[in-house]
Amino acid sequence: MSISFLKSITFASAAALVAPGAAVAADQAAVPVAATQALALPTAGSVAAIYNQYKMKPIWFRNGAPTVAATQLVQILRRSPLDGLGSGPQLADQIEAAMRSTNGNPAAVDAAEQLMSSAWVLYVQTIKRPTPGMIYQYEVLKPQGGRTDQILLGAAAAPSLEAYISSVAAVNPIYSGIRDAEWARMQAAGTMTPDPKILANLERARSIPSRGRFVLVDVASQRLFMYENGAPVDSMKVIVGDTKLPTPMIASVMYYITYNPYWNAPDHLVKGPIAAKTLAGGKKYFDSMGYQVMADWSANSATVPFESVNWKDVAAGKTHVRVRQDPGPKNFMAQLKYPFANPQDIYLHDTPEKGPFSLANRARSNGCVRLEDAQRFGRWLLGREPSPPGTTPEIQVQLPRGVPIYITYLTAQPTSGGQIAWVKDEYGWDQPGAQVASTYISPAARAAN
């Protein structure tokens, strides 16, 4: 097929068509451009190659006339500044002009067809960008399906192209709920400028799966959700990191439960309240809490005699020691720990202290996530009661199958009425240029690196 129509058009910067992160706002500033100024699409070459390789028939035209899906694509591009494609409205104008000018001319239909496919590929690649600041422990957890051949062959094979592109563009129910509410607001206000805070939330919501069984921890609303077939079936309150040690955004997989876990005290607690109470109460206090001083951060570390530690130096920050708490009734993780691989040693866990769950603001942990009802969560994971199989410390029991976990931060909450309910931006991550990934790395994680 000829792509002379696409090659003949120019644009100042093709790279500016995809504007991830902070670049989105700059791209949006260029949206009100005359419809006669055509855009050179960076996807045009790969699209032409796929059409030639697979001898693809038109997917946007039938018998020389544009389909309902073609009109649908135009509508998707009109709102695409919300998806990070600020030049989408201009592309929509260009596509409409191309459709009007075909007049049954095969060459013009070819050119319009590939223009639409190039725009669709660019759009899909835009919404399938990884979320900035999210730690993807496994590559497969990043948004998938962004290759040109995957995008076009999927569209060509769809029983209903209209249903297919609608499903792809929805991303996931949370994402589409936020976007639809903001698009309705923009249309009512007569503006093409999205709320920057909405754009930040859409960036963070983009990595949530649209289907399957997974765990979603929303740090902003301080809740955990259990998903089945892409829909929440249960939820509970959680306690998340405070503003000094924020819980980072992570995508990982849970493979096992740890019963009777040890608790390793963070350094700031060791030199703070633990050292102060030890100086006041001595070895009696230390032993009553089930604490031990460990020689290092290895899994098989030896213990260090209590008497060998200068606790005044610990309190002053001159000496750093690892304090580990044995399993038992006073253990700060109670009976259950739900680990998952990540470089910052973040995990979910039980807690014997239930009072803080009644607080409106539950950003008060050291980065890890405390569960309101660790037993109920365990039942959902295991399909049975999560009872410890013994009293030995750190008993690991494998889950029937791995369960993906996504930790994100959504201050914009879509409502059933098509509106947005806002929760407090505790970490300040809605602000332009905010550093969304926690800089905290646990001593154990540092020792492993």
Order of alpha helices (4+ residues) and beta strands (2+ residues): alpha-alpha-alpha-beta-beta-alpha-alpha-alpha-beta-alpha-alpha-alpha-alpha-beta-beta-beta-beta-beta-alpha-beta-beta-alpha-beta-beta-beta-beta-beta-alpha-beta-beta-beta-alpha
